[in-house]
Amino acid sequence: MTVTAPTPHILVLDDDQRLRELLQRFLTEQGFRVSTLPDAHDLSKRLERDPPHLMVLDWMMPHEDGLAVCKRLRRSGDRTPIIMLTAKGEDDERIDGLDAGADDYLAKPFNPRELVARIQAVLRRAADVSPGAPIPTDQPITFGDCVVNCATRVLTRGGVAQDLTTSEFAMLRVFVTHPHEPLTRERLSMLARGKEHEVFDRAIDVQVSRLRKLVEPDASKPRYIQTVWGRGYVFVPD
């Protein structure tokens, strides 16, 4: 018997009705199932009733902006992948979005085909298919009091499971499967995110900073994810 994978469900939150309608039509034509909301007022009910595989979340929305929504979801333990839409391509907005737990970002105006490419890339990461990365071992990888299980996509520290976004786990997996190998930001981005993404150094640095807070005894003095000055980063297990 052939098992058919479910059609990916994309939830778009944007207060611009014309953009919502355009994205619903275009993404549906690309084979996705699409739902839309004009704001986050009914988001909790929608997530409970019909959870999406991925959310496209506009930064500028009335009542509760996209950044606040992203932070609230991550604090509650919701790991649904999020692509944040920003009104401008300002670096600070991108950084704030990633720091809040977004998996990716896209500046308006944008080509809908680029949004599709980013959705597909994030969904691949969520399905544990990281472009360019080696096939992860089924054996858990241990360093310090951390255990990374690439097969189940779980990081535990001191026996307690840690919350990671899809993008954060993709980057952590690259590190633990490339021990002692200095990785430039470009190579780290390619292995974790895919070649369709531009390299944005500060975005890489923000996610590394978030990982350090999760795995390092002292994030201000990293012992496992070390900086290679002028190049990038290197993972040094015990």
Secondary structure, 3 states (H helix, E strand, C coil): CCCCCCCCEEEEECCCHHHHHHHHHHHHHCCCEEEEECCCCCHHHHHHHCCCCEEEEECCCCCCCHHHHHHHHHHCCCCCCEEEEECCCCHHHHHHHHHCCCCEEEECCCCHHHHHHHHHHHHHHHCCCCCCCCCCCCCCEEECCEEEECCCCEEEECCEEECCCHHHHHHHHHHHCCCCCCEEHHHHHHHHHCCCCCCCHHHHHHHHHHHHHHHCCCCCCCCCEEEECCCEEEECCC
